[in-house]
Amino acid sequence: MAETSQPPEAGGAAPGGPAAGEEPGPQEPGRAGALGPPGWLALAFLLPALLFLGAYMLYPIGFSVYRSLWDASGTTFVGLENYLRMFTNPPTFVALRNNVVWVVVAPIAVTVAGLIFAVLTERIRWATAFKLVVFMPMAVSFLASGVIFRLVYEQDPERGLANAVITTVQDTVAPAGAYPDARPREGAGLAEGPEGGYRLEAEAAPGEGVALPLVGVAADDLPASAGPASGPPDAGPEAVTGTVWLDFTPGGGGEEGAIDPEERGLPGVQVRLVEADGSTAATARAGGDGSFAFEGVEPGAYSVVLDGRNFAEPYRGVTWLGPTLVTPAIIGAYLWVWAGFAMVLIAAGLAAIPREALEAARVDGATEWQVFRRVTVPLLSPVLMVVFVTLMIYVLKIFDLVFVIAPGSVQADANVLAVEMWRVAFGANDQGLGSALAVFLLVLVVPAMVFQIRRFRRENS
């Protein structure tokens, strides 16, 4: 008689299953009852991304390392010769020096600016509009930003915004002379005087009139009040008179050193009567016809001096794109672009700070500066470090702004490693040395990237 199977006893285990009181073990992938897709299916979904990663990242890196071991034409294996050339090439040292300046200055400046902007947005009513304005440059490409700041840093104040602002302030504080291009007529007896002015070589005494002919002033630059020049007014026994005029007849002709009918006076010219000891006895200003008069002059010999302020050159502004300031100027453009990025990240960190900690510090009597320095900044240090390292990685690869903003005459002074790599590889067509520079730049970037990845892993663990 066949035996009938009996159900397992209570508390027992089915054949092949876990014993009583034991947790079921993990199922092997691909076996019946396993949770999740099989491994080959996950690999199939990852394969396009892996192919993309290999084609656009791993292959270029590997080929650059390989190409750096060959000569410029790629036909002769030279080993590490390109790396030796790189470190003995003067332009590379200039580029490396500028990269050090960028790494030290730019990330700190952008992080500090982002911190200030983020703190300000918490204290103003129109914070959203402020954030929009500060972040807007992030929507502009580096190429367009470079073109914008190339115009901002133009030397001509009529085109460059930076110098337009500076010259406006300068002209308000110390205005330029009315006739910066004027100079004495040769043979008129006028010599260079103190502080950029001109002095009449012959001495003048009360009762005399003097003639002060000038040239070099364009007719279009004459003020509207300039009228036909007239001879020196009649001088009384206690007066010294004279005329300062533009000794040039339109269309030619006329007598040099003499006032001709078509010649015009130079109104507004400041004239001083100077005693023998150098002190000023009297001052006068030329009228529309160029005439002036010193009244109540005591007997004696005097010098007539055209004040140097009449000929003061207008302030031309700062040479932003010269060899000295080109790198700081480009860093200023970089700050304009990236300040919004830093502000947004730091503002997110500020929003996550417990308000209880800030209020507790204020209750304990801390000032706002102490709260910011001893509470806010320490709590924001992880976010600040993320922003700083991210900016450092981007700074090491800076190319667009330097290439676009720096004029060709100072390109060597503003050179950085990325620009040097492009110049050598595509300008000089030396692919071997260019690849060596690319590998060197990668070696500089990798430590910062590894540091950033490790921070993210520690924070997420």
Summary of the structure (lengths in Angstrom):
residues: 461
radius of gyration: 39.2
end to end distance: 64.1
largest distance: 161.9
contacts: 1345
relative contact order: 0.13
helix: 50%
strand: 10%
